């Protein structure tokens, strides 16, 4: 199964935060699953850090190193993803989250997130 980690899911997993759902954690750690993080997640974290809206326990470069160490693959943003965003209903207003929905739909991935708004879209969610 290909899993796309939402931003908070990624951060909580890498920082060992207890807010991460046990089900989501077990899916991430399952060796038969392939974990992905979107380039949109890096963009979102960088913007929020620069605006002082996100404080990480570890510096961003350290988290990026942990991504590699944990075998998490990077999902690029494609033209197809952006075209799909333009067709999505506005259940979710956050542009980063809308892109994650489009990527999960386009790439047939399961999204790991605690965000209830994602359930309004035709994607599989695990938390």
DSSP file (Angstrom, degrees, kcal/mol; ACC not computed):
  #  RESIDUE AA STRUCTURE BP1 BP2  ACC     N-H-->O    O-->H-N    N-H-->O    O-->H-N    TCO  KAPPA ALPHA  PHI   PSI    X-CA   Y-CA   Z-CA
    1    1 A X              0   0    0      0, 0.0    33,-2.4     0, 0.0     2,-0.6   0.000 360.0 360.0 360.0 135.7    0.0    0.0    0.0
    2    2 A X  E     -a   34   0A   0    106,-0.3   108,-2.5    31,-0.2     2,-0.4  -0.837 360.0-163.0 -94.9 124.5    1.3    3.5   -0.9
    3    3 A X  E     -ab  35 110A   0     31,-3.1    33,-2.7    -2,-0.6     2,-0.6  -0.893  11.7-156.7-113.1 134.6    0.8    6.0    2.0
    4    4 A X  E     -ab  36 111A   0    106,-3.0   108,-2.7    -2,-0.4     2,-0.5  -0.952  18.5-143.7-109.2 119.4    0.8    9.7    1.7
    5    5 A X  E     - b   0 112A   0     31,-2.6    33,-0.5    -2,-0.6   108,-0.1  -0.706   9.2-134.4 -88.8 125.3    1.6   11.4    5.1
    6    6 A X     >  -     0   0    0    106,-2.1     4,-2.7    -2,-0.5     5,-0.2  -0.289  33.3-101.7 -65.9 162.5   -0.1   14.6    5.9
    7    7 A X  H  > S+     0   0    0      1,-0.2     4,-2.5     2,-0.2     5,-0.2   0.924 122.5  44.8 -57.2 -50.1    2.2   17.3    7.4
    8    8 A X  H  > S+     0   0    0      1,-0.2     4,-2.7     2,-0.2     5,-0.2   0.876 112.1  54.1 -64.9 -34.8    1.2   16.8   11.0
    9    9 A X  H  > S+     0   0    0    103,-0.3     4,-2.3     2,-0.2    -2,-0.2   0.938 110.4  46.2 -62.1 -46.8    1.4   13.0   10.5
   10   10 A X  H  X S+     0   0    0     -4,-2.7     4,-2.8     2,-0.2     5,-0.3   0.946 114.7  46.3 -60.4 -50.2    5.0   13.3    9.3
   11   11 A X  H  X S+     0   0    0     -4,-2.5     4,-2.4     1,-0.2     6,-0.2   0.940 114.1  47.2 -61.0 -48.4    6.1   15.7   12.0
   12   12 A X  H  X>S+     0   0    0     -4,-2.7     5,-2.3    -5,-0.2     4,-0.6   0.875 113.5  49.2 -63.5 -36.9    4.5   13.7   14.8
   13   13 A X  H ><5S+     0   0    0     -4,-2.3     3,-0.8    -5,-0.2    -2,-0.2   0.958 114.9  42.9 -65.4 -49.8    6.0   10.5   13.4
   14   14 A X  H 3<5S+     0   0    0     -4,-2.8    -2,-0.2     1,-0.2    -1,-0.2   0.816 118.4  44.9 -68.7 -30.4    9.5   11.9   13.1
   15   15 A X  H 3<5S-     0   0    0     -4,-2.4    -1,-0.2    -5,-0.3    -2,-0.2   0.462 108.5-121.6 -92.1  -1.3    9.4   13.6   16.5
   16   16 A X  T <<5 +     0   0    0     -3,-0.8     2,-0.2    -4,-0.6    -3,-0.2   0.828  48.0 175.0  66.9  31.5    7.9   10.7   18.3
   17   17 A X    > < -     0   0    0     -5,-2.3     3,-1.5    -6,-0.2    -1,-0.2  -0.511  35.7-138.4 -77.1 136.1    4.8   12.8   19.3
   18   18 A X  T 3  S+     0   0    0      1,-0.3    -1,-0.1    -2,-0.2     4,-0.1   0.571  94.7  78.9 -71.4  -8.5    2.0   10.9   21.2
   19   19 A X  T 3   +     0   0    0      2,-0.1     2,-0.3    -7,-0.1    -1,-0.3   0.721  69.1 102.1 -70.0 -20.0   -0.6   12.8   19.1
   20   20 A X  S <  S-     0   0    0     -3,-1.5   107,-0.0    -8,-0.2   -11,-0.0  -0.495  85.1-113.3 -66.8 126.3    0.1   10.5   16.2
   21   21 A X     >  -     0   0    0     -2,-0.3     4,-2.6     1,-0.1     5,-0.2  -0.295  15.7-128.8 -60.0 143.0   -2.7    7.9   16.1
   22   22 A X  H  > S+     0   0    0      1,-0.2     4,-2.3     2,-0.2     5,-0.2   0.861 109.0  52.3 -63.9 -35.6   -1.6    4.4   16.9
   23   23 A X  H  > S+     0   0    0    104,-0.4     4,-2.0     2,-0.2    -1,-0.2   0.950 110.8  46.5 -64.6 -47.9   -3.3    3.0   13.8
   24   24 A X  H  > S+     0   0    0    103,-0.6     4,-2.4     1,-0.2    -2,-0.2   0.920 111.9  52.0 -59.6 -44.1   -1.5    5.6   11.6
   25   25 A X  H  X S+     0   0    0     -4,-2.6     4,-2.2     1,-0.2    -1,-0.2   0.911 108.7  49.8 -59.9 -43.6    1.8    4.8   13.3
   26   26 A X  H  X S+     0   0    0     -4,-2.3     4,-0.8     1,-0.2    -1,-0.2   0.869 110.2  50.8 -66.5 -34.9    1.4    1.1   12.7
   27   27 A X  H >< S+     0   0    0     -4,-2.0     3,-0.5     2,-0.2    -1,-0.2   0.914 110.5  49.4 -66.3 -42.0    0.7    1.7    9.0
   28   28 A X  H 3< S+     0   0    0     -4,-2.4    -2,-0.2     1,-0.2    -1,-0.2   0.904 113.6  46.3 -61.8 -41.0    3.8    3.9    8.7
   29   29 A X  H 3< S+     0   0    0     -4,-2.2     2,-0.4    -5,-0.2    -1,-0.2   0.596  83.5 111.5 -81.0 -11.1    6.0    1.2   10.4
   30   30 A X    X<  -     0   0    0     -4,-0.8     3,-1.8    -3,-0.5    -3,-0.0  -0.517  63.6-146.3 -67.7 119.1    4.6   -1.7    8.3
   31   31 A X  T 3  S+     0   0    0     -2,-0.4    -1,-0.2     1,-0.3    -4,-0.0   0.742  93.7  61.1 -62.2 -25.3    7.4   -2.8    6.1
   32   32 A X  T 3  S+     0   0    0      2,-0.1     2,-0.3    -3,-0.0    -1,-0.3   0.602  92.2  83.0 -80.0  -8.7    5.2   -3.8    3.2
   33   33 A X  S <  S-     0   0    0     -3,-1.8     2,-0.6    -6,-0.2   -31,-0.2  -0.688  72.2-139.9 -94.2 147.8    3.9   -0.2    2.9
   34   34 A X  E     -a    2   0A   0    -33,-2.4   -31,-3.1    -2,-0.3     2,-0.4  -0.942  18.7-149.4-106.5 123.5    5.7    2.5    1.0
   35   35 A X  E     -a    3   0A   0     -2,-0.6    38,-3.0    36,-0.3     2,-0.3  -0.760  14.9-173.4 -97.2 136.0    5.5    5.9    2.7
   36   36 A X  E     -ac   4  73A   0    -33,-2.7   -31,-2.6    -2,-0.4     2,-0.4  -0.933  13.5-162.2-126.0 149.6    5.5    9.2    0.8
   37   37 A X  E     - c   0  74A   0     36,-2.5    38,-3.0    -2,-0.3     2,-0.1  -0.999  25.7-125.5-127.4 134.9    5.8   12.8    1.7
   38   38 A X  E >>  - c   0  75A   0    -33,-0.5     3,-1.1    -2,-0.4     4,-1.0  -0.444  13.7-126.5 -77.8 148.8    4.7   15.5   -0.8
   39   39 A X  H 3> S+     0   0    0     36,-2.2     4,-2.1     1,-0.2     5,-0.2   0.802 112.6  67.7 -58.8 -27.9    6.9   18.4   -1.8
   40   40 A X  H 3> S+     0   0    0     35,-0.3     4,-2.8     1,-0.2    -1,-0.2   0.827  93.2  57.9 -61.1 -31.5    3.9   20.5   -0.8
   41   41 A X  H <> S+     0   0    0     -3,-1.1     4,-2.5     2,-0.2    -1,-0.2   0.905 106.0  47.1 -66.4 -41.8    4.6   19.4    2.8
   42   42 A X  H  X S+     0   0    0     -4,-1.0     4,-2.6     2,-0.2    -2,-0.2   0.916 113.4  49.2 -64.2 -41.8    8.2   20.8    2.7
   43   43 A X  H  X S+     0   0    0     -4,-2.1     4,-2.4     2,-0.2    -2,-0.2   0.927 111.7  48.9 -62.2 -46.2    6.8   24.0    1.2
   44   44 A X  H  X S+     0   0    0     -4,-2.8     4,-2.7     1,-0.2     5,-0.2   0.929 112.6  47.3 -60.7 -46.5    4.1   24.2    3.9
   45   45 A X  H  X S+     0   0    0     -4,-2.5     4,-2.6     1,-0.2     5,-0.2   0.925 111.8  50.3 -62.6 -44.2    6.6   23.7    6.7
   46   46 A X  H  X S+     0   0    0     -4,-2.6     4,-2.2     2,-0.2    -1,-0.2   0.919 113.3  45.6 -61.1 -44.6    9.1   26.2    5.3
   47   47 A X  H  X S+     0   0    0     -4,-2.4     4,-1.5     2,-0.2    -2,-0.2   0.944 114.7  46.8 -64.0 -47.6    6.4   28.9    5.0
   48   48 A X  H  <>S+     0   0    0     -4,-2.7     5,-3.3     1,-0.2     6,-1.1   0.863 111.8  51.0 -66.7 -35.0    4.9   28.2    8.4
   49   49 A X  H ><5S+     0   0    0     -4,-2.6     3,-1.5    -5,-0.2    -1,-0.2   0.933 109.8  50.0 -64.4 -44.6    8.4   28.2   10.1
   50   50 A X  H 3<5S+     0   0    0     -4,-2.2    -2,-0.2     1,-0.3    -1,-0.2   0.782 112.8  47.1 -66.6 -25.5    9.2   31.6    8.4
   51   51 A X  T 3<5S-     0   0    0     -4,-1.5    -1,-0.3    -5,-0.1    -2,-0.2   0.355 114.0-118.0 -93.1   4.7    5.9   33.0    9.6
   52   52 A X  T < 5S+     0   0    0     -3,-1.5    -3,-0.2     2,-0.2    -2,-0.1   0.823  84.2 118.4  59.1  33.9    6.5   31.7   13.2
   53   53 A X      < +     0   0    0     -5,-3.3     2,-0.4     1,-0.2    -4,-0.2   0.412  68.8  49.0-105.0  -2.4    3.3   29.5   12.8
   54   54 A X        -     0   0    0     -6,-1.1     2,-0.5    -5,-0.1    -1,-0.2  -0.980  61.3-173.6-140.5 125.7    5.2   26.2   13.2
   55   55 A X        -     0   0    0     -2,-0.4     2,-0.3    -3,-0.1     4,-0.1  -0.976  12.0-160.9-120.0 119.9    7.7   25.3   15.9
   56   56 A X        -     0   0    0     -2,-0.5     4,-0.1     1,-0.1    -2,-0.0  -0.677  23.3-135.9 -97.5 151.5    9.5   22.0   15.5
   57   57 A X  S    S+     0   0    0     -2,-0.3     2,-0.3     2,-0.1    -1,-0.1   0.793  97.3  36.7 -71.8 -28.0   11.2   20.1   18.2
   58   58 A X  S    S-     0   0    0      1,-0.0     5,-0.1     2,-0.0    -2,-0.1  -0.909 102.1 -94.0-122.3 150.4   14.1   19.5   15.8
   59   59 A X    >>  -     0   0    0     -2,-0.3     4,-1.9     1,-0.1     3,-0.8  -0.297  38.9-112.6 -60.1 148.5   15.5   21.8   13.1
   60   60 A X  H 3> S+     0   0    0      1,-0.3     4,-2.5     2,-0.2     5,-0.2   0.872 116.3  55.9 -53.3 -43.6   14.0   21.3    9.7
   61   61 A X  H 3> S+     0   0    0      1,-0.2     4,-1.9     2,-0.2    -1,-0.3   0.873 107.1  51.1 -59.4 -33.8   17.3   20.0    8.2
   62   62 A X  H <> S+     0   0    0     -3,-0.8     4,-2.0     2,-0.2    -1,-0.2   0.899 109.1  50.1 -68.3 -40.0   17.3   17.3   10.9
   63   63 A X  H  X S+     0   0    0     -4,-1.9     4,-1.8     2,-0.2    -2,-0.2   0.904 108.4  52.9 -63.3 -40.1   13.7   16.3   10.1
   64   64 A X  H  X S+     0   0    0     -4,-2.5     4,-1.6     1,-0.2    -1,-0.2   0.898 107.7  51.3 -62.7 -39.8   14.7   16.0    6.4
   65   65 A X  H  X S+     0   0    0     -4,-1.9     4,-2.4     1,-0.2    -1,-0.2   0.895 107.9  52.9 -62.0 -39.3   17.5   13.7    7.4
   66   66 A X  H  X S+     0   0    0     -4,-2.0     4,-2.0     1,-0.2    -1,-0.2   0.829 102.3  59.2 -65.9 -31.6   15.1   11.6    9.4
   67   67 A X  H  <>S+     0   0    0     -4,-1.8     5,-2.3     2,-0.2    -1,-0.2   0.949 109.9  42.3 -60.2 -48.0   12.9   11.3    6.3
   68   68 A X  H ><5S+     0   0    0     -4,-1.6     3,-1.7     1,-0.2    -2,-0.2   0.922 112.7  53.5 -63.6 -44.3   15.7    9.7    4.4
   69   69 A X  H 3<5S+     0   0    0     -4,-2.4    -1,-0.2     1,-0.3    -2,-0.2   0.823 109.1  49.6 -61.8 -31.4   16.7    7.5    7.4
   70   70 A X  T 3<5S-     0   0    0     -4,-2.0    -1,-0.3    -5,-0.2    -2,-0.2   0.349 114.4-116.6 -90.7   6.0   13.1    6.2    7.6
   71   71 A X  T < 5 +     0   0    0     -3,-1.7     2,-0.5     1,-0.2   -36,-0.3   0.769  56.2 160.9  68.5  26.3   13.0    5.4    3.9
   72   72 A X      < -     0   0    0     -5,-2.3    -1,-0.2    -6,-0.2   -36,-0.2  -0.706  31.8-137.9 -83.9 127.0   10.2    7.9    3.2
   73   73 A X  E     -c   36   0A   0    -38,-3.0   -36,-2.5    -2,-0.5     2,-0.5  -0.518  11.4-121.1 -86.0 151.6   10.0    8.7   -0.5
   74   74 A X  E     -c   37   0A   0    -38,-0.2     2,-0.7    -2,-0.2   -36,-0.2  -0.808  18.1-151.0 -94.4 127.9    9.4   12.2   -1.8
   75   75 A X  E     -c   38   0A   0    -38,-3.0   -36,-2.2    -2,-0.5   -35,-0.3  -0.884  15.7-143.9 -99.2 114.8    6.4   12.8   -4.0
   76   76 A X        -     0   0    0     -2,-0.7     2,-0.5   -38,-0.2   -36,-0.0  -0.273  18.7-110.5 -71.8 163.9    6.9   15.5   -6.6
   77   77 A X        -     0   0    0    -39,-0.1     2,-0.2     4,-0.0    -1,-0.1  -0.858  40.3-167.3 -94.9 125.8    4.1   17.9   -7.6
   78   78 A X     >  -     0   0    0     -2,-0.5     4,-1.9     1,-0.1     5,-0.2  -0.661  36.2-109.8-110.9 166.7    3.1   17.3  -11.2
   79   79 A X  H  > S+     0   0    0     -2,-0.2     4,-2.6     1,-0.2     5,-0.2   0.899 119.8  57.2 -57.7 -41.7    0.9   19.2  -13.7
   80   80 A X  H  > S+     0   0    0      1,-0.2     4,-1.9     2,-0.2    -1,-0.2   0.880 104.6  51.6 -59.5 -39.3   -1.7   16.5  -13.3
   81   81 A X  H  > S+     0   0    0      1,-0.2     4,-1.9     2,-0.2    -1,-0.2   0.932 111.3  46.5 -62.7 -45.5   -1.9   17.1   -9.6
   82   82 A X  H  X S+     0   0    0     -4,-1.9     4,-1.3     1,-0.2    -2,-0.2   0.872 110.2  52.9 -68.8 -35.5   -2.4   20.8  -10.1
   83   83 A X  H  < S+     0   0    0     -4,-2.6     4,-0.4     1,-0.2    -1,-0.2   0.892 108.5  51.0 -64.5 -38.4   -5.0   20.3  -12.7
   84   84 A X  H >X S+     0   0    0     -4,-1.9     3,-1.5     1,-0.2     4,-0.7   0.872 102.4  60.1 -67.2 -36.6   -6.9   18.0  -10.4
   85   85 A X  H >< S+     0   0    0     -4,-1.9     3,-1.1     1,-0.3    -1,-0.2   0.891  98.9  58.8 -55.8 -38.8   -6.8   20.7   -7.6
   86   86 A X  T 3< S+     0   0    0     -4,-1.3    -1,-0.3     1,-0.2    -2,-0.2   0.669 107.6  46.9 -66.8 -15.1   -8.7   23.0   -9.9
   87   87 A X  T <4 S+     0   0    0     -3,-1.5    -1,-0.2    -4,-0.4    -2,-0.2   0.498  87.5 107.8-103.2  -6.9  -11.5   20.5  -10.1
   88   88 A X  S << S-     0   0    0     -3,-1.1     2,-0.1    -4,-0.7    33,-0.0  -0.462  73.3-115.6 -75.1 141.0  -11.9   19.7   -6.4
   89   89 A X    >   -     0   0    0     -2,-0.2     2,-1.4     1,-0.1     3,-0.6  -0.410  33.4-108.9 -66.9 154.9  -14.9   21.0   -4.4
   90   90 A X  T 3  S+     0   0    0      1,-0.2    -1,-0.1    -2,-0.1     3,-0.1  -0.261  75.3 127.9 -87.1  50.8  -13.9   23.5   -1.7
   91   91 A X  T 3  S+     0   0    0     -2,-1.4     2,-0.5     1,-0.2    -1,-0.2   0.877  80.5  39.5 -65.8 -36.5  -14.6   21.3    1.3
   92   92 A X    <   -     0   0    0     -3,-0.6    -1,-0.2     1,-0.1     6,-0.0  -0.957  67.2-169.8-116.0 130.7  -11.0   22.1    2.4
   93   93 A X        +     0   0    0     -2,-0.5     2,-0.3    -3,-0.1    -1,-0.1   0.703  56.6 103.0 -91.5 -21.7   -9.8   25.7    1.9
   94   94 A X     >  -     0   0    0      1,-0.2     4,-2.3     2,-0.1     5,-0.2  -0.474  63.3-149.2 -68.4 121.9   -6.1   25.1    2.7
   95   95 A X  H  > S+     0   0    0     -2,-0.3     4,-1.7     1,-0.2    -1,-0.2   0.840  95.5  52.0 -63.7 -33.1   -4.1   25.0   -0.6
   96   96 A X  H  > S+     0   0    0      2,-0.2     4,-1.9     1,-0.2    -1,-0.2   0.926 111.8  46.0 -68.0 -43.6   -1.5   22.5    0.8
   97   97 A X  H  > S+     0   0    0      1,-0.2     4,-2.2     2,-0.2    -2,-0.2   0.868 109.3  54.7 -68.2 -36.2   -4.2   20.1    1.9
   98   98 A X  H  X S+     0   0    0     -4,-2.3     4,-2.2     1,-0.2    -1,-0.2   0.888 107.8  50.7 -63.0 -38.1   -6.1   20.4   -1.4
   99   99 A X  H  X S+     0   0    0     -4,-1.7     4,-2.6     2,-0.2    -2,-0.2   0.899 107.4  53.0 -66.7 -39.3   -2.9   19.5   -3.2
  100  100 A X  H  X S+     0   0    0     -4,-1.9     4,-2.8     2,-0.2    -2,-0.2   0.904 108.5  50.7 -61.5 -40.3   -2.5   16.4   -0.9
  101  101 A X  H  X S+     0   0    0     -4,-2.2     4,-2.6     2,-0.2    -2,-0.2   0.946 111.2  48.0 -60.4 -48.0   -6.0   15.3   -1.8
  102  102 A X  H  X S+     0   0    0     -4,-2.2     4,-3.0     1,-0.2     5,-0.2   0.900 112.7  48.5 -60.6 -41.5   -5.3   15.7   -5.5
  103  103 A X  H  X S+     0   0    0     -4,-2.6     4,-2.7     2,-0.2    -1,-0.2   0.925 111.2  49.4 -66.1 -43.4   -2.0   13.7   -5.1
  104  104 A X  H  X>S+     0   0    0     -4,-2.8     5,-2.3     2,-0.2     4,-0.5   0.909 115.6  44.5 -61.6 -41.2   -3.8   11.0   -3.2
  105  105 A X  H ><5S+     0   0    0     -4,-2.6     3,-0.7     3,-0.2    -2,-0.2   0.952 117.1  43.8 -65.8 -49.9   -6.5   10.8   -5.8
  106  106 A X  H 3<5S+     0   0    0     -4,-3.0    -2,-0.2     1,-0.2    -1,-0.2   0.848 121.8  37.9 -66.5 -36.5   -4.1   10.9   -8.8
  107  107 A X  H 3<5S-     0   0    0     -4,-2.7    -1,-0.2    -5,-0.2    -2,-0.2   0.372 106.4-121.6 -98.4   2.9   -1.6    8.5   -7.4
  108  108 A X  T <<5 +     0   0    0     -3,-0.7  -106,-0.3    -4,-0.5     2,-0.3   0.943  59.5 153.7  53.6  52.8   -4.1    6.1   -5.8
  109  109 A X      < -     0   0    0     -5,-2.3    15,-0.5    -6,-0.2     2,-0.5  -0.747  47.9-120.9-109.4 157.2   -2.6    6.6   -2.4
  110  110 A X  E     -b    3   0A   0   -108,-2.5  -106,-3.0    -2,-0.3     2,-0.5  -0.857  28.6-137.0 -94.6 130.2   -4.1    6.3    1.1
  111  111 A X  E     -bd   4 125A   0     13,-2.6    15,-2.2    -2,-0.5     2,-0.8  -0.768   5.9-150.4 -93.0 127.8   -3.7    9.6    3.1
  112  112 A X  E     +bd   5 126A   0   -108,-2.7  -106,-2.1    -2,-0.5     2,-0.3  -0.860  44.8 127.9 -97.9 107.5   -2.7    9.3    6.7
  113  113 A X        -     0   0    0     13,-1.3    -2,-0.0    -2,-0.8  -108,-0.0  -0.993  57.6-146.4-159.8 149.1   -4.3   12.3    8.5
  114  114 A X        +     0   0    0     -2,-0.3     2,-0.7    13,-0.1    13,-0.1   0.329  66.0 119.1 -95.2   4.1   -6.4   13.2   11.5
  115  115 A X    >   -     0   0    0      1,-0.2     3,-1.3     2,-0.0     4,-0.3  -0.627  53.1-157.6 -77.5 113.0   -8.0   16.1    9.5
  116  116 A X  G >  S+     0   0    0     -2,-0.7     3,-1.4     1,-0.3     4,-0.2   0.763  84.6  70.3 -63.1 -28.0  -11.7   15.3    9.3
  117  117 A X  G >  S+     0   0    0      1,-0.3     3,-1.5     2,-0.2    -1,-0.3   0.779  85.7  68.1 -63.9 -25.8  -12.3   17.5    6.2
  118  118 A X  G X  S+     0   0    0     -3,-1.3     3,-1.8     1,-0.3     5,-0.3   0.790  85.1  70.9 -63.6 -26.4  -10.4   15.0    4.1
  119  119 A X  G <  S+     0   0    0     -3,-1.4    -1,-0.3    -4,-0.3    -2,-0.2   0.659  85.4  68.1 -66.3 -14.4  -13.2   12.5    4.6
  120  120 A X  G <  S+     0   0    0     -3,-1.5    -1,-0.3    -4,-0.2     2,-0.2   0.617  91.5  74.8 -78.7 -12.6  -15.4   14.6    2.4
  121  121 A X  S <  S-     0   0    0     -3,-1.8     2,-2.2    -4,-0.2   -33,-0.0  -0.658  96.9-105.0-100.4 157.1  -13.2   13.7   -0.6
  122  122 A X  S    S+     0   0    0     -2,-0.2     2,-0.3     2,-0.0    -3,-0.1  -0.357  83.0 107.3 -81.1  61.8  -13.2   10.4   -2.5
  123  123 A X  S    S-     0   0    0     -2,-2.2     2,-0.4    -5,-0.3   -13,-0.1  -0.920  75.1-104.4-132.0 159.2   -9.9    9.2   -1.0
  124  124 A X        -     0   0    0    -15,-0.5   -13,-2.6    -2,-0.3     2,-0.4  -0.728  37.4-166.9 -86.0 132.2   -9.0    6.5    1.5
  125  125 A X  E     -d  111   0A   0     -2,-0.4     2,-0.4   -15,-0.2   -13,-0.2  -0.941   7.4-171.0-119.7 139.0   -8.0    8.0    4.9
  126  126 A X  E      d  112   0A   0    -15,-2.2   -13,-1.3    -2,-0.4    -2,-0.0  -0.997 360.0 360.0-127.2 136.1   -6.3    6.2    7.8
  127  127 A X              0   0    0     -2,-0.4  -103,-0.6   -15,-0.2  -104,-0.4   0.251 360.0 360.0-146.4 360.0   -5.9    7.6   11.3
